[in-house]
Amino acid sequence: MTDVVVLERDLFFVAKIRETLKAAERGCQVVKTADDLAARLATEPRPAAALVHFGAAGVDWASAIRAAKAAGVPVLAYGSHVDIADQSAARAAGATRVIANSKLAGDLVGQIDATIARALDALAREDTEQ
């Protein structure tokens, strides 16, 4: 089972994420703060990926992205397609991939798998360069 930690405060979106991941036999833990996400990353086994809602009001999502990256956990950041500044900030914080809400809602499991694959590819390239 692939466990995913999700930083999201929208209860309706949380329900959709949980339902989709459960149907795909994936584990899911939802957290509401960057500190909660960092605490989850400090436990074993670490999640296979982190989903972080960039631009979420009242959440230090950039800090959460940095914490996940520092822990070696791939980050799929998602949010409004018109929020270009926050998309750029999510990339700058170290998100593995940054996508619009509509892409996440349309193929959640595929997007998570693509994020994990991209992180693994990056690690493989680092190994061959050393």
C-alpha positions as CSV (number, residue, x, y, z in Angstrom):
1,M,0.0,0.0,0.0
2,T,1.3,3.4,-0.9
3,D,0.8,5.9,1.9
4,V,0.2,9.5,1.1
5,V,0.2,12.5,3.5
6,V,-2.1,15.3,2.5
7,L,-2.0,18.9,3.6
8,E,-5.5,20.1,2.9
9,R,-8.1,22.1,4.9
10,D,-11.0,21.9,2.4
11,L,-13.2,19.2,3.9
12,F,-15.0,18.5,0.6
13,F,-11.7,18.0,-1.2
14,V,-10.4,15.9,1.6
15,A,-13.4,13.6,1.3
16,K,-12.7,13.2,-2.5
17,I,-9.0,12.5,-1.9
18,R,-9.7,9.9,0.8
19,E,-12.4,8.2,-1.3
20,T,-10.2,8.0,-4.4
21,L,-7.1,6.8,-2.6
22,K,-9.1,4.2,-0.7
23,A,-10.6,2.8,-3.9
24,A,-7.0,2.5,-5.2
25,E,-6.0,0.7,-2.0
26,R,-3.7,3.6,-1.0
27,G,-3.3,4.8,2.6
28,C,-4.0,8.5,3.3
29,Q,-3.3,10.7,6.3
30,V,-4.7,14.2,6.2
31,V,-2.9,17.0,8.2
32,K,-4.0,20.6,8.5
33,T,-0.7,22.4,9.3
34,A,2.9,22.4,8.1
35,D,4.0,21.3,11.6
36,D,1.6,18.3,11.5
37,L,3.1,17.4,8.1
38,A,6.7,17.7,9.4
39,A,5.7,15.5,12.4
40,R,4.3,12.8,10.1
41,L,7.5,12.9,8.0
42,A,9.5,12.2,11.1
43,T,7.7,8.8,11.7
44,E,8.4,5.5,10.0
45,P,7.5,4.4,7.6
46,R,7.6,7.7,5.7
47,P,4.9,8.3,3.2
48,A,5.6,7.6,-0.4
49,A,4.4,11.1,-1.4
50,A,3.0,14.3,0.0
51,L,0.1,16.3,-1.5
52,V,0.2,20.0,-0.6
53,H,-2.4,22.5,-1.5
54,F,-0.4,25.6,-2.5
55,G,-2.1,28.9,-1.8
56,A,-4.2,27.4,1.1
57,A,-5.2,30.3,3.4
58,G,-3.8,30.1,6.8
59,V,-1.3,27.4,6.0
60,D,2.5,27.7,5.7
61,W,2.4,25.4,2.7
62,A,5.8,26.5,1.4
63,S,7.4,25.4,4.7
64,A,5.5,22.1,4.4
65,I,7.0,21.6,0.9
66,R,10.5,22.4,2.1
67,A,10.1,19.9,5.0
68,A,8.9,17.1,2.7
69,K,11.7,17.8,0.2
70,A,14.3,17.7,3.1
71,A,12.9,14.4,4.2
72,G,13.2,13.0,0.7
73,V,9.5,12.7,0.2
74,P,8.2,13.7,-3.3
75,V,5.7,16.5,-3.2
76,L,2.8,17.0,-5.5
77,A,1.6,20.6,-5.0
78,Y,-1.8,21.5,-6.4
79,G,-4.0,24.6,-6.4
80,S,-5.6,27.2,-8.6
81,H,-4.5,27.3,-12.2
82,V,-4.7,31.1,-12.2
83,D,-2.5,31.5,-9.1
84,I,0.8,31.8,-11.0
85,A,2.7,33.4,-8.1
86,D,1.9,30.6,-5.8
87,Q,2.7,28.0,-8.4
88,S,6.1,29.6,-8.8
89,A,6.5,29.7,-5.0
90,A,5.7,26.0,-4.7
91,R,8.3,25.2,-7.3
92,A,10.8,27.4,-5.6
93,A,10.1,25.6,-2.3
94,G,11.0,22.3,-3.9
95,A,7.8,20.7,-5.1
96,T,8.5,17.7,-7.3
97,R,5.5,18.6,-9.5
98,V,3.0,21.5,-9.5
99,I,-0.4,21.0,-11.1
100,A,-3.9,22.6,-11.2
101,N,-6.8,21.4,-9.0
102,S,-8.5,20.1,-12.2
103,K,-5.6,17.8,-13.1
104,L,-5.5,16.4,-9.5
105,A,-9.3,15.8,-9.5
106,G,-9.2,14.2,-12.9
107,D,-6.5,11.6,-12.2
108,L,-5.4,11.7,-8.6
109,V,-3.7,8.3,-8.5
110,G,-2.0,8.9,-11.8
111,Q,-0.7,12.2,-10.7
112,I,0.7,10.8,-7.5
113,D,2.4,7.9,-9.4
114,A,3.9,10.4,-11.9
115,T,5.3,12.5,-9.0
116,I,6.9,9.5,-7.4
117,A,8.3,8.4,-10.7
118,R,9.8,11.8,-11.4
119,A,11.4,11.8,-7.9
120,L,12.9,8.3,-8.6
121,D,14.1,9.4,-12.0
122,A,15.9,12.4,-10.4
123,L,17.5,10.1,-7.8
124,A,18.7,7.7,-10.6
125,R,20.2,10.6,-12.5
126,E,22.0,11.8,-9.4
127,D,23.5,8.4,-8.9
128,T,24.8,8.1,-12.4
129,E,26.3,11.6,-12.2
130,Q,28.4,10.8,-9.1
